[in-house]
Amino acid sequence: MTTKHANAKHKPFGIQLQAHQVVVRPLLTEKGIHRASRNNQYAFEVHPNATKDDVRSAIEELFNVKVTRVATQNKHGKSRRFRNRVTPARPWKKAIVTLHSEHRLDFF
């Protein structure tokens, strides 16, 4: 088997996401605000099919910052109760993005 580049990263086949499609919304929680002020880390809800590289390029493109690290978590949908009904909440993906020390994001 011959490939063009031996160390090339392979992108899985499927949909190609634009930057505004990758980032769904920022997560503004008490813990997230603490992380932002102390560690320069910001949390976002991202598209479930987005990879770490997709998240990195989307954040850099949308906010004009330098990203040093991306960590992702898949959150399962917990069941929610309302009166006699039990319905599942949808699963979602969370990304915690660490920015370079020179860059900041202001959501307020």
N, C-alpha and C positions, 0 to 999 in steps of 0.2 A: 504494500500500500504506500502510495506516495502522496504527501501533502505539501502544500505550498510553504507553510510555516510549521516547524516542529513544535513550537511553544504557543501556537495560536489558541486563544480561548474559543471554544465552540459555543455559539449561541443556539439555544434550542429553537426548533421550528415552532411557529405559532404567530400570534399577533405581535406587531411591533407597536409599542406604546410611545406616545409623545410625552414630553416633560409634564405638561399639565394634566395628563391622564394618569401618570405614575403617582403623584402626590394627591391624595384625596382631601386631606385636611390636616392642619397642625393639631396636636393634642395638648391643650392648655390645662394641665392639672397642677395641683400643689407640688407634687413630686417632680413634675416636669419643669416647673419654674425654678425649683431648688437646683435641679441638675443644670439648668441653663445658667444660673448665676454662679455656681461653683465650678462646674466642669466643662462649660461651654458645649453642652449636649442638648439636642432638641429632639422631641419625639413627634412623629408624623404617622397618620394612618395612610398606608400605601395600597396600591392595587395588589390583589393576591398573587398575580402572576409576575410581578416585578422582581427582578433580581437585585442584589446589592449594587452591582454596577449600574443598573438602570436608576436606582435611587440616588446614587452618587452623582451621576450626570444630570439628573433632573433637578436636584437641589442646587448644584453649581450653576445650572443654566437659569433657573427661576430667580434665585436670590443673589447671584453674582458673588459667591463666597467660595472658599477653598475647603473641601471636605477631607478630613484625615482618616476617618473610620466610620463604618456603617455596620450596625448590628440589627438583625431582624428577628422578629418573633411571630409565630403563627398562633393566634388566639382562637380557641374553639368556641362555638356558639353555646352559651349556657341556656338552660331552659328558664323561661320567664313565666310567672303566674299572674293572672288577672281574673279574679273571682273564681269561676270553675274551670277556666281554660288554662292549659299549659302549652305555650308555644316556644319553639326554639329561636333564639337570637341568631343572627347570621354570623358565621366565622369571618374573621378579618385579620389583616396583617399589620404589624406595627414595626416601624423602623426608628432606631435611635441613632441619630447622626451626630458625630463629633466634628466640630469645626476647628480650623487652624486658629491659634491663639490670637491672631490679628483680626479675625472676623467675628461679628456678632449679628444676631437676628433680633429685630424689634417688632414684636407682634402687638404692642400696646400703643 
